[in-house]
Amino acid sequence: MTKINTVAVIGLGYIGLPTAAILATNGIDVIGVDVNQRTIDAVNAGQVPFVEPDLGIHVAGAVSTGKLKATRDTPSADAYIVAVPTPFNADRSADLRYIESAARGIAPQLQGDELIILESTSPPGATEHLGDVLLELRPDLSLDGENGLPRILLAHCPERVLPGRVMIELVTNDRIVGGITPEAAARARDLYGVFCQGEILLTDAKTAEMAKLVENSYRDVNIAFANELSMISDSLDIDVWELIRLANHHPRVNILQPGPGVGGHCIAVDPWFIVSAAPQAANLIKQARLTNDSKPAWVRNRIQEVLNELPSSAEIAVLGLAFKANIDDLRESPAVEIAAALAQSLPNRRLNIAEPNVEELPSQFRDMPNVELFPVNEAVSRSDLVVVLVDHDEVKSIDPLLLKGKRVLDTKGILPASKTAQFVNSPV
């Protein structure tokens, strides 16, 4: 069996680039592959095209030593890690076209004995589908050595990291590796063992795929409970933050914190893959998704209720666009959904948006003259209504004096003015 000296990482996004960098800093020659020339140029310059703590140090070091480089074309390699997006279709089934595109790039390079790992979060059966595409393109190969054909080793290893802590959790978290064959799982385990200090657990590919979906669905269901509590509490004039704090003093209760919705590339997407795979059985998982998906509209309605009490000239500060704190990732962000809907429905209202981790507003706000990006304090100073959507450190550290005389709607419960109510609708 060929020793793995060279790894090609297909997709240099929020998971692919950290994986490429951690492998390269542990002595593997890594070629990153991406369709975005700006990403390729940034990596080859030793730079990171998005916000992730500590990643820049790894990338710069690996590039400077020649262990990491980026290109548009898929190279020949001993192993391939596919870390491309898996969005959902209009019917919320998984869109596997990016995986299929990666397969088309890999197939011509295969000679036999290569390891191919799908890291992209995928519905059950996606790794098998990747294998089917590869063998359709390369019928001279096999997945198990059948009929004497050279084999390729195919496995699934879902990422399990938290944005903002990726470079720590890549090393410390346990990993699940599922192989199409036991040999493929063992080979993938050996590769991840180069940098992973956590336990590497072996299973079959379909179980590994389902494990990642279950982990995120568990979170989604529990967040939905907290979000539903927040809406119930608001209707009953109860402080949901105080309610959760008290309930969590029970030794077997740990309610999560509510917010404006659920975003990101995992929790907002992955549960739908389970629902799509088993629509008649996944009732609780589906309802959690519907509850969390409905929260942005509920927040918009609460904002409108407050605006109805303010002059038509009142400006709105929208604090945060990312899907979670202290990152620049806007994928599936409920904050973006809320802000864009407000800007569109209120063309005569000024929206002063503060997102400290981006330099320009996303495309949703293009051609909206009533929207502008500001630093946090300036957005607050200019506005009559302050809406907190993301608990960035810059938002947490707002001087309470800046809020004096303003209305505050705090969906994260972080500002001093909101310690006694989920939504503070009176001047503070």
N, C-alpha and C positions, 0 to 999 in steps of 0.2 A: 504494500500500500504506500503510495507516494506521500512523502512528508509535505505538510502544508507550509510553503515558504512565501507564497504570493496569494493575496486575497483581493478580489475585486468587489467593491461595495457599490451596488446599483441603487442610486438615490442618495443624494447628500443633503437631506433635510434634517429635521430635528432629532431623528434617530440614527440615520445613516452616517452623518458626519461624525457624531460622537463615537459611534462604533468603529468607524474607520480610524479615527484619531487614537483611540485607546489600544487598538490592535497595533498600530504603527509605533506607538511609544513603548510597546512591549516586544519590539524586534521584528514584527512581520512587515514585509513589503506590501504596501496597500495602494491600489489604484482606485480612486473614487470615480464613479461615472454619473453624470447628470446631464439633463437636457438643457439646463439653464446656463448660458455662457457666463453670466455675471457670477453665478455660484462657482463655476470652474475657475474663473479668473481670481476670485477672492481666495479660494483655497490654495491655489498655486502661489499666491502672494503671502501665504501664511496667515490669512485673515478669516474671520467667521462672519457669514452674511446674516446672522440673526443673533439674538441675545440668549446666551446660556453661560452662567458663571463657570469659570475655569476652563472652558472649552478652548478659548483662544490660546492659552498657554500650551495645551497639547498640540493643537494644529500647527502653531508657529514652530514648535520644537520638532515635530515630525517632518514638516516640510523642509526645515533647515538641514536636517540630517539625511534627506533624500528618501526617507521611509514612506512618505505620503505624497502623492500627486493626484491631480484630477484631470479628467478628459471626457470628451463627449462619446467616444466610441468604446464599446465593451472590449476589453483585452482578453488574451489568453491568461488563465490563472489556475492555481491549484484548487481554489475554493471561491465560491460566489455567495455573497450575502445580498439578498433582495430586500430593500427597505424603501419601497415605493408606496404612494398613497393608495388606500382602498376606501374611496368614498361610497355612498350608496346611491342607487338609482332613484327615479321618481317614486317607485313602489317600495323603496327602502330595502330592496335586496342589494347585495354587494356588487359593486362595479369592479370587475377584475381586469379591466383593459390595461391598466398600468403593469400588473403582474404579467399579463400576456405579452406586452411590449418588451418587458425585461427578458422574458424567455426567448423572444425573437433575436435579441441582441446576444444572448449567451450561447444559443444553440450552435452557431457556426464555429465557435471556439472550442467545442468539446472534443476530446479525444478518447475519453474513458477514464474512470477512477476519480473524476472531479467530485467535490462536495458542493452541493447547492443548498443553501439555507434560505427559507422564506421567513423573514422577520416581520413583514407587514401583518398587522392585525387582520385576520381573515376569518370568514365563516367556515364551519366544518366542511372539509372536502377541498379546500382551496389549494392545499399543498399537492394533493393528488391531481388536481386540475393543472397545476404548474407542470407536474410530471407528464401528464397527457400531452400538453402543448409541446414540451421538449421532445418527446418521442415521436410525435407527429412530424416535427421538423427534422428529427434525426432518427429514422427507423433502424439505423445501423447500431443503435445503442439500446440499453435496457436498464431497468431499475434494480434487477435482481440477478443479472448474469444468465438469464434464461436463454436457451438455445446457443450458448457459447458466445453471445454478443458481449462486447465490452459494456460494463455497467457504470452508471453514475449514481452517486449517493445523495438522496434527497431527504431533507429534514425541515421541521418547523421549530423555530425558537422565538416566541413572542417577546417583545420588549416589555419591561415591567418597571419603567423608570418614571419619576416625577419631574416635569419641566421645572427648571430652576435648581434641580439636584441631580441632573443626569450623570455628570462625571463622577459623582460619589456613588450613586446607586448602581451604575453599570458594574462597578467593582464589588460592592458589598451585598447586593440583593441576590437571593437564590434565583436560579434560572430553571425553566422547564424546557426540555428538548424532546421533541417527538419525531421519530424517524419513520419513513415509509418502510424501512427495514431496521432491525436492531443494529446492524452494522453502521447504517447511516446515523442513527442516534448516537452511537458510541464515538464516531468520528467527529460529529458536531460538538459533543461534550469535550473532546480533547482540544478543539479549537477554542472554545469559550474558556476552557481552563487556563489558557494563556494569561487571561487578565481577571477572570471572575473568582473572587474569594468566597462567595457564597456557595451553598450546596447546589449542584447541578443534577436535576431530577429527570430521569429518562422515562419516556412513555411512547405511545404511538402518535402519529402526526395529528389525527383527528381529535384525540383527547387534548393534545397541547393547544390546538386551535380553540377548542371549547373552553379550556381553562382560562385563557386570557379574556374571553368574552364574559365568562362567569364572574371573574374578578371585577370587571368594570360594571357589570350589571348589578352586582351586590352593592357597589357604591351608589349607583344610580337610584336603586330602590330606596336606600336609606336617605339620600338627599331629597328624594321626592317626598318622603315622610316629613322631613324638616320643612320643605317648601309648603306642603299642605298645611302644616301646623302654623306657619307664618300667616297664611291667608285666613285660616280659621281664627287665629288670635286677633288679627286686625279687625275682623267683623265683630268680635266680642270685646274690643278695647282692652286687650291683654298684651302686655309686653312680652313678645315671643322670646327675646333674649334672656329675660329673667326666668321665664317659664322653663326653657331648656336648661339653664344653669341649675335650677332647683331640681328638675327631674333627673339630671345627670349625677346627682348626689346618691341616687340609688345604686347599689353596688353592681347591678347587672343591667344598667341602662347607660347607653352612650349615644345620645342623639347628636347627629351632625348639625352644622350650622346652615341656615337657609341663605338664599341669595337671590339674584335676579333671574336665575335660570341655570342651565348647565351647558358648558361649551367644551371646546377642545376636540382633538382628533380621536379620542378614545371613548370617554363616558357618554358623550352626546351621540355617538355613532354605533358603537359596538353592540349595545343591547338589541338594536334593530336586526342585527345579523342572526341573533337567536330567535327573535320573533319571526323572521322570514323563514328560518329553517324549520320551525315547529309552531306555526301560527295558531293551531287549535289548543296548544298546551301552555303557551307562554303568556298567560293572561296578566299575571302580576307584573311581569317585566314590561309588557306593553303599556299597562296603565301608568307605571312609573315614568316611562318615556313621555306619555301624553301629559302627565302632570307637570313634569319639568319643562316640556316644550310650551306649555301654556303660561308659565310664569312671566316671561317677558311682556306678554299682552296685559297681564294683570298689573305689572309695574307701570306700564304706559298709562293705563286707566287711572292709577293713583296719581301719577304726575299730572294728568289732565285735570283731575279734581282740584289739585292745589292751584294750577294755573287759572282755573275759573275764578279763583278768589283774588288774583293779582291783576294789575293793570296790563293792558295789551302791549305795553312797551317793556314789560319785565323780561329780562334775559335769563337764560338757563345755563348753568355750569354742569356739564356732564363729565364726571371724574372716572376715567378708566374706560378702555375699549378691549383690552386683552381678555382672554377667557379665564385667566387667573392672575394672581398677584405677581408683580416683579418680573414679568417676561413680556416679549413683544408678539406673542403668538395670538393671532386674531381668529383662528379657525373655529367655525361654529360658535362664535362668541355671542352670548345673549346681550352683552353690552353694545356690541355693534348693531345687533338687530333692533334694540330699543332706541338707540341714538338715531339710526337711519330712518326708522319709522316716525320718530318725533320730527326730524328735520323735514321730512316729506309732507307730513300732515299739518305742520305749522310753518309754512313758508315765510310768514311775517314775523316770526320769533327768531331772535338771535340765539344760536347754540354755541357756547364757548366750551369746546371739548379739550380736555387735558388727558393725554396719554403719554406719560414721560418716557416710554420705551420705543416710540416710533418718531420718525422725523417728518412724516407726512401722513395725511389722512388716507384711508383705504378708498378703493374705487367707488364704494357705495355713496360717497359724499361728493363725488365729482359733479360739477355743474350745480352745486347747491350754494348759492351766494350767502345764505344765512348761517353758514357753518364755518368755524375757523378753529385752528389748533393753537392752544396756548399752554404755557407752563401752568402747573396746578394753582399756585397762589394767584396768578393773574386771572385765570378763568373764574376763580371764586370771587375775587375783588370786583370783577365786571358784572357779576350776576346777582339776581334777586332770589333765584331758586337754585339750590345746590343739590344735585343728584349724585349720590355715591353708588357706582356700579362695580368697582373693583377695589380691593383693599391693598393697593400699592403702598409701599412704605412712604412715598411722598404724600399720599392722601392721609395716611394715619397721622402724619406729623404736622398737619395743618394747624396753624395758630388759632385757637378758639376765638380770639378777638376778631379774626377775619370773617367769622360767621355771624357776628353780632348784627341783629336786625334782618337776617335773611331767613327764608324758609329752607329747611333741610329734609330731604328724603334719603335716608341712609339704608340701602338694601343689604349692607354688610354689618351694620351695628358696630362701627369702629370709631366714629367721631364722638368727642365728649358730649356733644349735644344730643346724641342718640342713645345714651346709656340707659335711659328710662323709657324709651319707646322705639319700636321698629321704624316707624315713620314719624318724624317730628314735623308737624304741620303748623306750628306756631313759631313766631320769631324767637330766636335764642339769645 
